[in-house]
Amino acid sequence: MDRINWCFSIRKGLKVVEPNEEIALSYLGEAEKTLSKIKDLIEENDFVWASVRIYYCAYYSLYSFLQRIGVKSENHDCSIELVKELLNKGFIGEIVSFKKGRIDSQYYLKTGQKEKLSGFYLKVKNFYLDFREIVESLTDEDIKDFRDKIDKLKGK
């Protein structure tokens, strides 16, 4: 069983639900709110919370897309894998770096965090803007196409 099928088979994994523009826009709002605090946290040398916010800004952005096309997930890795398959865009791989940065900051405090996180801040800002553009421009036909692609990934 491949990774996507496994994600659809687990209890808190991927589930196809009704597309929900309101929830999608709410997640974009959370991403924007989260993004707005990151620069200050870096300047205050609060690297743990800056890295957590960087990751969650990216995740909320990505998850807004899933909600918009009608996919629910409580498993971050599964969400990321599905979006990689659906969008096939290189920038989506950035979220893996953000996640690793969050883990490193929380559990393996290192030197040189300010420069690294400043770079991540610029990347996550673009990540958010890219997803906002995707989510806000989706048509009903686009959503149908993504849902058809999900069916194919699931092997229907």
C-alpha positions in Angstrom: 0.0 0.0 0.0 1.5 3.3 -1.0 1.8 6.3 1.3 -1.3 8.1 0.1 -3.5 5.0 0.4 -2.1 4.4 3.9 -3.0 8.0 4.8 -6.6 7.5 3.7 -6.8 4.2 5.6 -5.7 5.5 9.1 -8.2 6.8 11.6 -7.0 10.4 11.8 -5.5 10.5 8.3 -6.9 11.9 5.1 -10.7 12.0 4.5 -12.6 13.4 1.6 -15.3 15.9 2.8 -17.3 18.7 1.3 -15.2 21.6 0.0 -15.4 24.5 2.4 -14.4 27.9 1.3 -15.2 29.5 4.7 -12.9 27.1 6.6 -10.2 27.5 3.9 -10.2 31.3 4.3 -10.2 30.9 8.1 -7.0 28.9 7.8 -5.5 31.5 5.5 -6.4 34.1 8.2 -4.6 32.0 10.8 -1.6 31.7 8.6 -1.5 35.5 8.1 -1.9 36.1 11.8 0.9 33.6 12.6 3.1 35.2 9.9 2.7 38.7 11.4 4.4 37.7 14.6 7.5 35.8 13.3 9.8 38.8 12.5 9.4 40.2 16.0 10.1 36.8 17.6 13.3 36.5 15.6 14.4 40.0 16.6 13.7 39.2 20.2 15.8 36.0 19.9 12.8 33.8 20.7 13.9 31.2 18.2 11.8 28.4 19.5 8.5 30.2 19.0 9.7 31.8 15.8 10.4 28.4 14.3 7.0 27.0 15.6 5.2 29.9 14.0 7.1 29.5 10.7 6.1 25.9 10.5 2.4 26.6 11.4 2.2 29.5 9.0 3.2 27.1 6.3 0.9 24.3 7.5 -2.1 26.5 7.9 -1.5 27.8 4.3 -1.2 24.3 2.9 -4.2 23.0 4.9 -6.4 25.9 3.7 -5.9 24.4 0.2 -7.0 21.0 1.4 -10.1 22.4 3.0 -10.9 24.4 -0.1 -10.9 21.2 -2.2 -12.6 19.1 0.5 -10.0 17.1 2.3 -9.7 16.8 6.1 -6.6 15.5 7.9 -5.3 15.4 11.4 -1.9 14.0 10.2 0.5 16.7 9.1 2.7 14.3 7.2 -0.3 12.9 5.3 -1.5 16.5 4.5 1.9 17.4 3.1 2.3 14.2 1.0 -1.1 14.7 -0.6 -0.5 18.4 -1.5 2.9 17.4 -3.0 1.1 14.9 -5.2 -1.7 17.2 -6.2 0.2 20.4 -6.9 3.5 19.0 -7.9 5.2 22.3 -7.2 8.8 22.5 -5.9 8.0 25.1 -3.2 5.9 22.7 -1.3 9.1 20.9 -0.2 9.9 24.0 1.9 7.5 22.9 4.5 9.6 19.9 5.3 12.5 22.3 6.0 10.3 24.4 8.2 9.2 21.3 10.1 12.8 20.2 10.6 13.7 23.7 11.7 10.9 23.7 14.3 12.1 20.3 15.7 15.7 21.4 15.7 14.8 24.7 17.6 12.7 22.9 20.1 14.9 20.0 20.9 18.4 20.8 19.7 19.0 24.4 20.4 21.8 25.6 18.1 23.8 28.7 17.3 23.2 30.6 14.1 19.4 30.4 14.5 18.8 34.1 13.8 20.2 34.0 10.2 18.5 30.6 9.4 15.1 31.7 10.8 15.4 35.1 9.0 15.8 33.2 5.7 12.9 30.9 6.6 10.7 33.9 7.4 11.2 35.2 3.8 10.5 31.7 2.4 7.4 31.2 4.5 6.0 34.6 3.6 6.2 33.6 -0.1 4.8 30.1 0.8 1.8 31.8 2.3 1.3 34.2 -0.6 1.6 31.3 -3.1 -1.1 29.3 -1.3 -3.3 32.3 -0.8 -3.2 32.9 -4.6 -4.0 29.2 -5.2 -6.9 29.0 -2.8 -8.4 32.3 -3.8 -8.3 31.5 -7.5 -9.7 28.0 -7.4 -12.8 27.5 -9.5 -15.4 24.8 -9.1 -13.9 23.0 -12.1 -10.4 23.1 -10.5 -11.9 21.6 -7.3 -13.5 18.8 -9.3 -10.2 18.1 -11.1 -8.4 17.9 -7.8 -11.0 15.5 -6.4 -10.8 13.4 -9.5 -7.0 13.3 -9.0 -7.5 12.2 -5.4 -9.7 9.4 -6.6 -7.0 8.2 -9.0 -4.4 8.4 -6.2 -6.6 6.3 -4.0 -6.9 3.7 -6.8 -10.6 4.1 -7.4 
